[in-house]
Structure formats: structure tokens, C-alpha cells
Amino acid sequence: MINNELSVIDSLEELEAFLLSIESGGLGLQGVEGIGMATNNADGRHFVAVFNNQHQLIYGRWISDDVFENGKELVSKGPRRSH
């Protein structure tokens, strides 16, 4: 489930802010167990995905190709700033 179809994360700063909001509970998501990047099989668009403990997608946001290529470390290691 991709939330807000028109809102695309298009900078690393935006990605970092998104990750921090998930970590701090700012989006009100319950049961968050992981975050990753993925590609939609239907159209090839990239997105950042939030998963529950059963590896089910509970929230997603589209990301630009640039963020997909350059934000992998940020997603795998987490944001640099504290919340």
C-alpha cells in the first residue's frame, strides 16, 4: 500500500526526515519491524517500504531514482541525526 500517490521523496534530506518520523512514531504506525527499499513489479517505480513483523507492507512512499540509488545506506544503517 503506497500512501499519498502524489508525494514522492526526491532528496536524501526528505528521506532522512521520513525515516526519523517513523522511528519517533510520528506517523502513528503500529507494529513497525523494518524499513527497506523496493521496486514495484508492475511499473518499475521505486519506493521505501515499512514492514511489520510478518514482512507485510504497512506503509510506503514513492522515491525518486536518485534517492533509490543514493539512499540505500541511509535506509540500511538508519538516519544520522537523533530524534
Backbone hydrogen bonds, N-H to C=O, Kabsch-Sander energy under -0.5 kcal/mol:
donor,donor_aa,acceptor,acceptor_aa,energy
3,N,1,M,-0.6
3,N,60,G,-2.6
7,S,4,N,-1.7
8,V,6,L,-0.9
9,I,62,W,-2.7
10,D,8,V,-0.6
15,L,11,S,-2.1
16,E,12,L,-2.6
17,A,13,E,-2.3
18,F,14,E,-2.2
19,L,15,L,-2.6
20,L,16,E,-2.5
21,S,17,A,-2.1
22,I,18,F,-1.7
23,E,19,L,-2.5
24,S,20,L,-2.2
25,G,22,I,-1.1
26,G,21,S,-1.9
27,L,21,S,-0.8
28,G,25,G,-1.5
33,E,51,F,-3.1
34,G,51,F,-1.4
36,G,49,A,-2.3
38,A,47,F,-2.7
40,N,45,R,-3.4
44,G,40,N,-2.4
46,H,63,I,-0.5
47,F,38,A,-2.5
48,V,61,R,-2.7
49,A,36,G,-3.7
50,V,59,Y,-2.9
51,F,34,G,-3.2
52,N,56,Q,-1.8
55,H,52,N,-1.9
58,I,50,V,-3.3
59,Y,50,V,-1.2
61,R,48,V,-2.0
62,W,7,S,-0.5
63,I,46,H,-2.1
64,S,9,I,-2.3
68,F,64,S,-2.2
69,E,65,D,-2.3
70,N,66,D,-2.5
71,G,67,V,-2.1
75,V,71,G,-2.1
76,S,72,K,-2.5
77,K,73,E,-2.9
78,G,74,L,-1.5
